[in-house]
Amino acid sequence: MPAAVAADAPPVKTLVVGIDGAAFDFLDDADMPNLDAFMARGMVSSSNLYGTPMAGTISGPGWSTIATGVWPDKHNVVDNNFSSPRYDLYPDYLTRIEASRPARSTAVVATWAPIATTVFGSAVDSRVQGGSDVGTTAKAVETIAAGADDVFVHLDEVDGAGHSGGTNAAAYGRALAKADGELGQILAAVEARPDGEEWLVVVTADHGHTPTGGHGGSSPAEREVFVVAAGPGIEPGVRHDVKISDIAPTVLSAVGIAADPTWKLDGTAVPSLKPDAFDSLRPSLQTRADETRPGADVLGWTHAAPEGWSIDNSRMPAGGVKEWSGWSFATDDFWTNVELGQRRETSVRARDVFAVADSDEWDDKAHSAGAFDSTLVSPAFPLTGAKTATLSYATNYFIDGPQSAEVLVSFDGGQPQSLKAYTANTNANEQLAFDVPAGARTAQFRFHYTGTNSAFWVVDRVALGQAAAPGDTTAPTATIKEGASFTVGADGAYDRVSYKLFDAGKVASVTINGVMKDLVDNHWSDVNFLKPGVFGAVAGLNTMVVRDVAGNTTTVTFTLN
């Protein structure tokens, strides 16, 4: 096969199965041997949905987030009416596959009609309504057996049982067991495919249910959803940072389509999703102190800062609710449940453990005179010598009274200067570009929040990005990624091999046997699952050249069996 054609060879096939209304907390006790076995060999992560006013915990917003990789404040599906969706700006992942890899066969098989008629677009090769979960399963099995490359399947009847009797009803357990049997048939169809095929398989849900029936509110039982995934690049085990918005970019990555920054996806491909400094605090989390609503056994908050970070509470009045006395680090399970319906549930862009300043909750207990006034201080990040840099972070800033929020930067321990002052509600992934003084070696950031019984500020995934230093002469590195899901073989000869690429000044591209891929100037990047026929790789000797933005190169040779 010519190298130019080999570069477009699909690395894997993909299957996403959605079980409508499947409440995560009930899966363990349900009779679901097929899902249990899949979870045992895959990655498992539960997380919480949004709440109103972003959207209700209902099917339209949930499936739209799964399909598009963005939250309801972007795709604009807030209920089941689909009155003004923005699928033109944020199309479903199968539509993106068709645009980039039109030779791939894409298919949707769904019991709930809007999945096939509305959520997934007309560019998808096949959009079929199953009529019932039995019919959907039969058609899904037929579609997989016929060789489809990328398949989305929707099963609906667990949701119907949840509406009829709630999660506490025996009918709900029976519906989960029935859905598990149907999932087993679908997974068996994948197993029956030829041995040479690799599959990424994901199982998920769009919302939960109340114990007595129904959904749409902000209770934990309605908000909790899950992602279970197995396939190339997916490390088995329990994670706390994967969300349903990550499903679309994970599928796109698996088929060789890198997310374009202009798409402004909220999700991240799971193999590329890395914990941040705040996530390291999970072992330090405590149970409630002054709060009463989170469960007594929920480990969900701490004032202990991660390595290199600190909290300046020199201007904080004494007293107030202990958990929120100054900046805290918390989980969604704990913080959003201190009081429902006050927009805490909209902090969907924060993951795992995040930083939060909550003057509203702090003010619920007597304290000394004065307003909440606390500053979160970052480590001193090293600079490369380039003239500009970018501070990125996820934020949810909500105003409900007198308050202020400001991001400041200081260089080499100097006087802090303002980067951004918030004057309006902001729920986004921020990118703040700024000039760097000549000769500056470090940059340190401060997140300063004040409030008088007002609302909150959430900050997470803080990172500094910067171009290569002028005159950079250091070559990038290419390190073999360990683990059977990434690399099979050793000592330069492999059945499959993956590399982690790094350069302090940013990696620009990688070329394998003359086939080049633009890596969009990242410090870290991956070249995964190389085998004959994938991304220019061939049987026998291969040459890989990694280039950084300054033009330095590293050459690696390897042999593929």
C-alpha positions as CSV (number, residue, x, y, z in Angstrom):
1,M,0.0,0.0,0.0
2,P,1.4,3.4,-0.9
3,A,2.4,5.5,2.1
4,A,0.0,8.3,1.3
5,V,-2.9,5.8,1.4
6,A,-1.6,4.0,4.5
7,A,-1.7,7.3,6.4
8,D,-5.5,7.3,6.1
9,A,-6.0,3.7,7.1
10,P,-8.5,3.5,10.0
11,P,-6.7,2.3,13.2
12,V,-9.9,1.1,14.9
13,K,-13.6,0.6,14.6
14,T,-15.9,2.2,17.2
15,L,-19.1,1.4,19.1
16,V,-20.9,3.6,21.6
17,V,-23.9,2.1,23.4
18,G,-26.2,4.4,25.3
19,I,-28.6,3.0,27.9
20,D,-31.2,5.7,28.5
21,G,-31.9,6.5,32.2
22,A,-29.5,3.9,33.6
23,A,-28.6,5.1,37.1
24,F,-25.0,4.4,37.9
25,D,-25.6,3.5,41.6
26,F,-27.9,0.7,40.7
27,L,-25.7,-1.1,38.2
28,D,-23.7,-3.0,40.8
29,D,-26.8,-4.6,42.4
30,A,-28.6,-5.3,39.1
31,D,-28.4,-8.6,37.2
32,M,-26.0,-7.3,34.5
33,P,-23.2,-9.9,33.9
34,N,-22.3,-8.5,30.5
35,L,-21.8,-5.0,31.7
36,D,-20.0,-6.3,34.8
37,A,-17.6,-8.2,32.6
38,F,-17.1,-5.2,30.4
39,M,-16.5,-2.9,33.4
40,A,-13.9,-5.4,34.8
41,R,-11.8,-5.1,31.7
42,G,-12.4,-1.4,30.9
43,M,-12.1,2.1,32.3
44,V,-15.0,3.2,34.6
45,S,-15.8,6.7,35.5
46,S,-18.9,8.3,37.0
47,S,-19.5,12.0,37.0
48,N,-22.4,14.5,37.4
49,L,-24.4,16.4,34.9
50,Y,-25.4,20.0,34.8
51,G,-28.6,21.3,36.3
52,T,-30.9,24.2,35.5
53,P,-30.5,26.9,34.2
54,M,-27.9,25.3,32.0
55,A,-30.3,22.4,31.2
56,G,-32.5,19.9,32.9
57,T,-31.3,16.3,33.4
58,I,-33.2,15.0,30.4
59,S,-32.5,13.1,27.3
60,G,-32.2,15.9,24.7
61,P,-29.3,17.7,26.4
62,G,-27.7,14.5,27.6
63,W,-27.5,12.7,24.2
64,S,-26.5,16.0,22.5
65,T,-23.6,16.4,24.8
66,I,-22.5,12.8,24.3
67,A,-22.8,13.2,20.5
68,T,-21.1,16.6,20.1
69,G,-18.5,16.8,22.9
70,V,-19.8,20.1,24.2
71,W,-22.1,21.1,27.1
72,P,-25.7,22.5,26.6
73,D,-24.6,26.1,26.9
74,K,-22.9,25.5,23.5
75,H,-25.1,23.0,21.6
76,N,-28.2,24.8,23.0
77,V,-30.3,21.7,23.4
78,V,-31.9,22.4,26.8
79,D,-34.9,20.1,26.6
80,N,-36.5,17.5,24.4
81,N,-38.1,20.1,22.0
82,F,-34.8,20.7,20.0
83,S,-36.2,24.2,19.3
84,S,-32.9,25.9,18.4
85,P,-30.0,23.5,18.5
86,R,-26.5,24.6,17.3
87,Y,-25.5,21.4,15.5
88,D,-24.3,23.7,12.7
89,L,-21.5,24.9,15.1
90,Y,-21.2,21.6,17.1
91,P,-22.0,18.6,14.9
92,D,-22.1,15.1,16.2
93,Y,-19.0,13.0,16.0
94,L,-20.2,10.7,13.3
95,T,-20.9,13.8,11.1
96,R,-17.3,14.9,11.8
97,I,-16.0,11.4,10.8
98,E,-17.9,11.6,7.5
99,A,-16.4,15.0,6.8
100,S,-12.8,13.8,7.5
101,R,-13.0,10.1,6.6
102,P,-15.9,9.8,4.1
103,A,-14.9,6.2,3.3
104,R,-15.8,5.0,6.8
105,S,-19.2,3.5,7.2
106,T,-21.2,5.3,10.0
107,A,-24.5,4.2,11.5
108,V,-27.0,5.1,14.2
109,V,-29.5,2.7,15.5
110,A,-31.9,4.1,18.1
111,T,-35.1,3.3,19.9
112,W,-35.9,7.0,20.8
113,A,-36.6,8.6,17.4
114,P,-34.8,12.0,17.9
115,I,-31.5,10.3,18.3
116,A,-31.7,9.1,14.7
117,T,-33.6,12.0,13.2
118,T,-32.1,15.0,15.0
119,V,-29.1,14.5,17.3
120,F,-27.1,12.7,14.6
121,G,-27.1,14.6,11.3
122,S,-28.0,13.6,7.8
123,A,-24.4,13.1,6.7
124,V,-24.3,9.8,8.7
125,D,-24.5,6.9,6.3
126,S,-27.3,5.0,8.1
127,R,-29.8,6.4,10.7
128,V,-32.3,3.7,11.7
129,Q,-35.1,3.7,14.3
130,G,-35.4,0.3,16.0
131,G,-39.0,0.8,17.3
132,S,-38.2,-1.1,20.5
133,D,-35.0,-2.2,22.2
134,V,-35.4,-5.7,20.8
135,G,-35.7,-4.2,17.3
136,T,-32.8,-1.8,17.9
137,T,-30.6,-4.6,19.2
138,A,-31.3,-6.8,16.2
139,K,-30.6,-4.0,13.8
140,A,-27.4,-3.0,15.7
141,V,-26.1,-6.6,15.5
142,E,-26.9,-6.7,11.8
143,T,-25.1,-3.4,11.2
144,I,-22.0,-4.5,13.0
145,A,-22.0,-7.8,11.3
146,A,-22.2,-6.1,7.9
147,G,-19.0,-4.3,8.6
148,A,-19.9,-0.8,9.8
149,D,-16.9,1.2,11.1
150,D,-18.5,3.6,13.6
151,V,-21.8,2.7,15.3
152,F,-24.0,4.5,17.9
153,V,-26.7,2.4,19.5
154,H,-29.5,3.8,21.8
155,L,-31.5,1.6,24.1
156,D,-34.5,3.3,25.7
157,E,-36.6,1.0,27.9
158,V,-34.7,1.4,31.1
159,D,-35.8,5.0,31.0
160,G,-39.4,3.9,30.6
161,A,-39.2,1.7,33.7
162,G,-37.6,4.6,35.6
163,H,-40.5,6.9,34.7
164,S,-43.1,4.2,35.7
165,G,-41.8,3.2,39.1
166,G,-38.5,4.8,39.8
167,T,-35.2,3.2,40.7
168,N,-36.6,1.5,43.7
169,A,-39.2,-0.5,41.7
170,A,-38.6,-4.1,40.8
171,A,-39.5,-3.2,37.2
172,Y,-36.4,-1.0,37.0
173,G,-34.1,-3.8,38.0
174,R,-35.8,-6.1,35.4
175,A,-35.3,-3.4,32.7
176,L,-31.6,-3.1,33.5
177,A,-31.2,-6.9,33.3
178,K,-33.0,-6.9,29.9
179,A,-30.8,-4.1,28.6
180,D,-27.7,-6.1,29.8
181,G,-28.9,-9.0,27.7
182,E,-29.2,-6.7,24.7
183,L,-25.8,-5.2,25.4
184,G,-24.4,-8.8,25.5
185,Q,-25.8,-9.4,22.0
186,I,-24.2,-6.3,20.7
187,L,-20.8,-7.0,22.2
188,A,-21.0,-10.5,20.9
189,A,-21.4,-9.1,17.4
190,V,-18.2,-7.2,17.9
191,E,-16.4,-10.3,19.1
192,A,-17.6,-12.2,16.0
193,R,-15.8,-9.7,13.7
194,P,-12.5,-10.7,12.1
195,D,-9.5,-11.1,14.5
196,G,-7.6,-8.3,12.8
197,E,-10.1,-5.6,13.8
198,E,-9.5,-3.4,16.8
199,W,-12.5,-1.8,18.5
200,L,-13.1,1.0,20.9
201,V,-16.3,0.3,22.8
202,V,-18.0,2.8,25.1
203,V,-21.1,2.3,27.3
204,T,-22.8,5.3,28.8
205,A,-26.1,6.9,29.9
206,D,-27.7,10.3,29.5
207,H,-29.1,10.8,33.0
208,G,-30.3,8.9,36.1
209,H,-33.7,8.7,37.9
210,T,-35.3,9.5,41.2
211,P,-36.2,6.6,43.5
212,T,-39.9,7.2,42.9
213,G,-39.7,7.9,39.2
214,G,-38.8,10.6,36.8
215,H,-35.8,12.9,36.2
216,G,-35.0,16.5,35.1
217,G,-34.0,17.9,38.5
218,S,-30.7,18.4,40.3
219,S,-30.7,15.6,42.8
220,P,-27.6,13.3,42.8
221,A,-29.6,10.4,41.6
222,E,-30.7,12.3,38.5
223,R,-27.4,13.9,37.8
224,E,-25.0,11.0,38.0
225,V,-23.9,9.4,34.7
226,F,-21.1,7.1,33.7
227,V,-18.6,6.3,31.0
228,V,-17.3,2.7,30.6
229,A,-14.7,2.3,27.8
230,A,-12.3,-0.4,26.5
231,G,-10.0,-0.4,23.5
232,P,-6.7,0.9,22.2
233,G,-5.2,3.6,24.5
234,I,-7.8,3.1,27.3
235,E,-6.1,2.0,30.5
236,P,-8.4,-0.2,32.7
237,G,-9.4,0.9,36.1
238,V,-11.5,3.6,38.0
239,R,-11.1,7.2,37.1
240,H,-12.7,10.4,38.5
241,D,-12.0,12.8,35.7
242,V,-13.8,11.4,32.6
243,K,-17.1,12.9,31.6
244,I,-19.7,12.2,28.9
245,S,-18.4,15.2,27.0
246,D,-15.2,13.2,26.4
247,I,-16.9,10.4,24.4
248,A,-17.0,12.3,21.1
249,P,-13.4,13.4,21.1
250,T,-12.3,9.9,22.3
251,V,-14.0,8.3,19.3
252,L,-12.6,10.9,16.9
253,S,-9.1,10.3,18.3
254,A,-9.4,6.6,18.0
255,V,-10.1,6.9,14.2
256,G,-7.2,9.2,13.7
257,I,-9.0,12.6,13.8
258,A,-7.4,15.1,16.2
259,A,-9.7,17.7,17.7
260,D,-9.3,21.0,15.9
261,P,-9.0,23.9,18.5
262,T,-11.5,25.9,16.4
263,W,-14.1,23.3,17.2
264,K,-14.0,24.5,20.8
265,L,-14.9,21.1,22.2
266,D,-15.4,20.8,25.9
267,G,-14.3,17.2,26.0
268,T,-10.9,15.6,25.7
269,A,-9.9,12.2,24.3
270,V,-9.5,9.9,27.2
271,P,-5.9,8.7,26.3
272,S,-4.9,12.4,26.3
273,L,-6.7,13.4,29.5
274,K,-4.1,13.9,32.3
275,P,-4.7,14.7,36.1
276,D,-3.9,18.2,37.2
277,A,-2.3,19.3,40.5
278,F,-5.6,19.7,42.2
279,D,-6.5,16.0,41.4
280,S,-3.6,14.9,43.5
281,L,-5.5,16.1,46.6
282,R,-8.1,13.3,46.4
283,P,-6.4,11.3,49.2
284,S,-6.5,14.4,51.4
285,L,-10.2,15.0,51.1
286,Q,-12.3,15.2,54.3
287,T,-15.9,14.6,55.3
288,R,-18.2,17.5,56.3
289,A,-17.4,19.8,59.2
290,D,-20.0,22.6,59.4
291,E,-22.1,21.5,56.3
292,T,-25.1,19.2,56.8
293,R,-26.4,18.3,53.4
294,P,-23.6,16.2,51.8
295,G,-23.6,12.6,53.0
296,A,-21.7,12.1,56.3
297,D,-19.3,9.7,54.6
298,V,-18.6,11.8,51.5
299,L,-15.0,12.7,51.3
300,G,-15.1,16.0,49.4
301,W,-13.1,19.0,50.5
302,T,-9.8,20.2,51.9
303,H,-7.9,23.4,52.5
304,A,-4.6,21.6,51.9
305,A,-3.0,22.9,48.7
306,P,-1.1,20.8,46.2
307,E,2.6,21.0,46.0
308,G,3.8,24.4,44.9
309,W,0.3,26.0,45.4
310,S,-0.7,28.1,48.4
311,I,-3.8,30.0,49.8
312,D,-3.4,33.6,51.1
313,N,-6.1,34.1,53.8
314,S,-4.5,37.1,55.4
315,R,-7.5,39.2,54.7
316,M,-10.2,36.5,55.6
317,P,-12.4,37.3,58.6
318,A,-12.4,34.6,61.3
319,G,-15.3,32.2,61.5
320,G,-17.9,31.3,58.8
321,V,-18.5,27.8,57.5
322,K,-15.3,25.9,57.9
323,E,-15.3,24.1,54.6
324,W,-15.4,27.4,52.6
325,S,-13.2,29.7,54.8
326,G,-11.0,31.0,51.9
327,W,-10.3,29.0,48.8
328,S,-11.0,25.3,49.1
329,F,-10.5,22.2,47.0
330,A,-13.6,20.1,46.5
331,T,-15.4,17.5,44.4
332,D,-18.6,18.0,42.6
333,D,-20.3,15.3,44.7
334,F,-19.6,17.3,47.8
335,W,-19.7,21.0,46.8
336,T,-22.8,21.0,44.5
337,N,-24.9,19.2,47.1
338,V,-24.4,21.8,49.9
339,E,-27.4,23.5,48.5
340,L,-29.1,22.6,45.2
341,G,-30.5,25.0,42.7
342,Q,-27.9,27.8,43.1
343,R,-26.0,27.1,39.8
344,R,-23.2,25.1,41.4
345,E,-24.4,22.2,39.2
346,T,-23.3,24.2,36.1
347,S,-19.6,23.8,36.9
348,V,-19.3,21.0,34.3
349,R,-15.9,22.1,32.9
350,A,-14.2,21.4,36.2
351,R,-13.0,17.8,36.7
352,D,-12.3,15.6,39.7
353,V,-10.9,17.9,42.4
354,F,-11.1,21.7,41.7
355,A,-10.6,25.0,43.5
356,V,-13.6,26.9,44.7
357,A,-14.2,30.2,46.5
358,D,-17.8,30.2,47.8
359,S,-18.7,33.3,49.7
360,D,-22.4,32.4,49.8
361,E,-22.0,29.2,51.8
362,W,-19.2,30.7,53.9
363,D,-21.6,33.4,55.0
364,D,-24.1,30.9,56.4
365,K,-22.3,30.8,59.7
366,A,-21.4,33.7,62.0
367,H,-18.0,35.3,61.3
368,S,-16.0,38.4,62.2
369,A,-16.7,41.6,60.4
370,G,-15.7,41.9,56.8
371,A,-16.1,40.3,53.4
372,F,-14.8,36.9,52.1
373,D,-11.3,37.8,50.7
374,S,-8.9,35.0,49.7
375,T,-6.2,34.5,47.0
376,L,-5.2,31.2,45.4
377,V,-1.5,31.4,44.5
378,S,0.1,29.1,41.8
379,P,3.7,27.8,41.7
380,A,6.2,29.8,39.8
381,F,6.0,28.3,36.3
382,P,9.3,28.3,34.3
383,L,9.3,30.5,31.1
384,T,11.1,29.6,27.9
385,G,12.3,33.1,26.9
386,A,9.6,33.6,24.3
387,K,7.9,37.0,24.1
388,T,4.3,35.8,24.9
389,A,2.6,33.1,26.9
390,T,-0.9,31.9,27.5
391,L,-2.6,31.0,30.8
392,S,-5.4,28.4,30.4
393,Y,-7.9,27.2,33.0
394,A,-11.5,26.2,33.3
395,T,-13.7,28.6,35.2
396,N,-17.2,29.1,36.4
397,Y,-17.7,32.5,37.9
398,F,-21.3,33.4,39.0
399,I,-22.3,36.7,40.5
400,D,-25.2,37.0,43.0
401,G,-24.3,40.1,45.0
402,P,-21.3,42.3,45.8
403,Q,-18.2,40.3,44.7
404,S,-15.1,40.5,42.6
405,A,-12.6,38.2,40.9
406,E,-9.3,38.9,39.3
407,V,-6.4,37.0,37.8
408,L,-3.0,38.5,38.3
409,V,0.5,37.5,37.1
410,S,3.9,38.3,38.5
411,F,7.4,37.7,37.0
412,D,10.4,36.5,39.0
413,G,8.6,37.4,42.2
414,G,7.8,40.9,41.2
415,Q,4.7,43.0,41.7
416,P,1.5,41.3,40.5
417,Q,-0.3,42.8,37.6
418,S,-3.8,42.2,36.4
419,L,-4.5,39.8,33.5
420,K,-8.3,39.7,33.8
421,A,-11.0,41.1,36.1
422,Y,-14.4,39.4,35.9
423,T,-17.4,41.6,35.6
424,A,-20.0,39.1,34.2
425,N,-20.9,35.5,34.7
426,T,-18.4,33.3,32.9
427,N,-18.5,29.5,32.4
428,A,-15.7,28.6,30.0
429,N,-12.3,27.2,29.2
430,E,-10.2,30.4,29.4
431,Q,-7.1,31.3,27.3
432,L,-5.5,34.5,28.5
433,A,-2.6,35.6,26.3
434,F,0.0,38.0,27.8
435,D,3.3,39.6,27.0
436,V,6.4,38.4,28.9
437,P,9.1,40.9,29.9
438,A,12.5,40.3,28.3
439,G,14.7,38.1,30.5
440,A,11.8,36.9,32.8
441,R,12.4,33.3,34.0
442,T,9.2,32.5,35.9
443,A,5.6,33.5,36.0
444,Q,3.3,33.1,39.0
445,F,-0.5,33.5,39.0
446,R,-3.0,34.7,41.7
447,F,-6.7,34.1,41.7
448,H,-8.2,36.8,44.0
449,Y,-11.8,36.6,45.0
450,T,-13.9,38.7,47.3
451,G,-17.6,38.4,48.1
452,T,-20.3,39.5,50.6
453,N,-22.9,36.7,50.9
454,S,-22.8,36.5,47.1
455,A,-21.9,33.5,45.0
456,F,-18.8,31.6,43.9
457,W,-15.7,31.2,41.6
458,V,-14.5,27.8,40.4
459,V,-11.1,27.3,38.9
460,D,-9.5,24.1,37.5
461,R,-6.9,22.7,35.1
462,V,-4.5,25.7,35.4
463,A,-1.7,25.5,32.8
464,L,0.8,27.8,31.2
465,G,1.6,27.5,27.5
466,Q,4.5,29.2,25.7
467,A,6.3,29.0,22.4
468,A,9.9,27.7,22.1
469,A,12.7,30.0,23.2
470,P,14.5,31.9,20.5
471,G,17.6,30.0,19.5
472,D,16.3,26.7,21.0
473,T,18.9,24.0,20.1
474,T,17.5,21.1,22.2
475,A,16.0,18.2,20.2
476,P,12.7,16.7,21.2
477,T,12.4,13.3,22.9
478,A,10.5,10.2,21.8
479,T,9.9,7.6,24.6
480,I,8.1,4.3,24.1
481,K,4.8,4.1,25.9
482,E,4.7,1.0,28.1
483,G,1.6,-1.2,28.6
484,A,0.1,-3.9,26.4
485,S,-2.6,-1.5,25.2
486,F,0.0,0.8,23.7
487,T,3.1,-1.4,22.8
488,V,3.5,-5.1,22.0
489,G,7.1,-6.1,21.6
490,A,10.5,-5.0,22.7
491,D,14.1,-4.1,21.8
492,G,13.3,-2.3,18.6
493,A,11.0,-4.9,17.1
494,Y,7.2,-4.7,17.7
495,D,3.8,-5.9,16.7
496,R,2.5,-2.5,17.7
497,V,4.3,0.5,19.2
498,S,3.4,3.8,20.7
499,Y,5.5,6.9,21.5
500,K,5.2,9.8,23.9
501,L,6.8,12.9,22.4
502,F,8.1,15.9,24.3
503,D,9.9,19.2,23.8
504,A,10.1,22.1,26.2
505,G,9.7,24.5,23.2
506,K,6.9,22.5,21.7
507,V,6.7,19.6,19.2
508,A,5.7,20.7,15.8
509,S,5.3,17.5,13.7
510,V,6.1,13.9,13.3
511,T,7.0,12.1,10.1
512,I,7.0,8.3,9.6
513,N,8.5,7.0,6.3
514,G,7.8,10.4,4.6
515,V,4.2,10.7,5.9
516,M,3.9,13.8,8.1
517,K,1.4,14.8,10.8
518,D,1.1,18.3,12.2
519,L,1.0,18.1,16.0
520,V,-0.3,21.7,16.5
521,D,2.7,22.9,18.6
522,N,2.2,21.0,21.9
523,H,4.8,20.4,24.6
524,W,3.5,16.8,24.9
525,S,2.0,14.6,22.1
526,D,1.4,11.0,21.3
527,V,1.9,8.7,18.4
528,N,-0.2,5.7,19.2
529,F,-0.8,2.1,17.9
530,L,1.7,2.1,15.1
531,K,1.5,-1.1,13.0
532,P,1.8,-1.9,9.3
533,G,-0.8,0.2,7.4
534,V,-1.3,2.9,10.1
535,F,0.1,6.4,9.6
536,G,2.7,5.5,7.1
537,A,4.1,2.6,9.1
538,V,5.2,-0.5,7.2
539,A,6.3,-4.1,8.0
540,G,10.0,-4.1,8.5
541,L,12.2,-1.1,9.2
542,N,10.6,2.3,9.9
543,T,12.0,5.8,10.3
544,M,10.3,8.4,12.5
545,V,11.4,12.0,12.6
546,V,10.1,14.3,15.4
547,R,10.6,18.0,14.8
548,D,10.1,20.9,17.3
549,V,9.0,24.4,16.4
550,A,12.6,25.6,16.4
551,G,13.5,23.1,13.7
552,N,15.4,20.6,15.9
553,T,14.8,17.0,15.0
554,T,15.1,13.5,16.6
555,T,15.2,10.4,14.5
556,V,14.0,7.0,15.8
557,T,14.1,3.7,13.9
558,F,12.0,0.7,14.8
559,T,11.0,-2.6,13.2
560,L,7.4,-3.8,12.8
561,N,6.6,-7.5,12.5
